[in-house]
């Protein structure tokens, strides 16, 4: 056990609170039943764990599991043996994960962008708006965005692509092949969980030809949600934004998104 | 947890002891996911929520019991799927398990 992890129980809450405020990923593991109920271990990627659950082997196993849960953004109860053995039920440990905010990158500084950026903020995304045309890509037009970048899509994705993961989204709204194609081609090699592109079916057919010319395979094309959004008949930028974020939620949960009234079973 | 940090800061600065109740598990429908948290100070002031409002009152009671030394840290369950022991129900018919402990860590 490292010196840091031996600091005792004082200061765990402060470290936890400060990490949440700084939006650094952090997981707090707590034993929730048994004689050691309340014992805590604070886990952050790349840092020594703080506190202890009362056993060094248990601490090691829980810290490893907590990092995995942090990546997936899951908070739940896990069961372990006294020394962290799997498939034993001696201890119940609640792991509360505060993953970093998901990131939505919107290509195209158009009217739909404003509504989508606002909707994404409502859902807790960090939002980046990117367009190569500096007259359109201004903070004044998109005050709700965390970042407005004037650049070509492929160049932005070269810089940030490695940081995109399953909880993140790339939405391509430019309607213009000269921006759409580099945006989609740049997003395909990333781990981004959702990749959608706006445009009518005709636009998308033409775009698909250009993408194929750029070397994009059928398998890659399967990943592109186009035309973007769920079929709710949305027309205005605001309605369209709802249909896009609804599609993103349904992709994460693996639902087909019919009406709840017409189905059966659990709603969550 | 995020939404209760400021209140906790204020209470701690005023020398108040604080209990925290966190949703650790839900069965069936539940309005809040695991991780939802509510903080209660010695005077019964509340920050955050753990349900749609159906069990908050009872949670304050548990938190004050804890701060008063009449119970220890542990799991408290609300819902009517178990038995009559749970006087407080969730309108959605689900069951929530909360972990309640003092913020002294």
Interface residues (C-beta under 8 A of the other chain):
Chain A: X9 X10 X12 X13 X17 X20 X21 X30 X32 X33 X37 X38 X40 X51 X75 X76 X77 X94 X96 X97 X98 X266 X267 X268
Chain B: X1 X2 X5 X8 X9 X22 X24 X25 X28 X29 X30 X33 X34 X35 X72 X73 X74 X75 X99 X101 X103 X104 X105
